[in-house]
């Protein structure tokens, strides 16, 4: 459970906050440029792997978590979407922030459950 909590912290601090920073301050990449596509693919591969690991671990211990299986799946999906939007800047800031707050809410529920138990 400690490893899962550490992974949750990493998702929140590294991936989620990294997406927000990249969206607000990062370079906007062109979807049609193959060089950009392959660069982003290589750069994001470890992020997607970490998210996949978190989702698998969360589903395995869902009975110990204060969130439902669909919240776990939605958190994974939203994080993956946010990664792509943070590079391509292809959604309005309002939509990006909705995704951001949704993911943060679910990760905070998991993290706060650990401190209260």
PyMOL commands that set and color helices and strands:
alter all, ss='L'
color gray80, all
select helices_A, chain A and resi 2-25+34-60+62-64+69-88+93-116
alter helices_A, ss='H'
color red, helices_A
deselect
rebuild
show_as cartoon
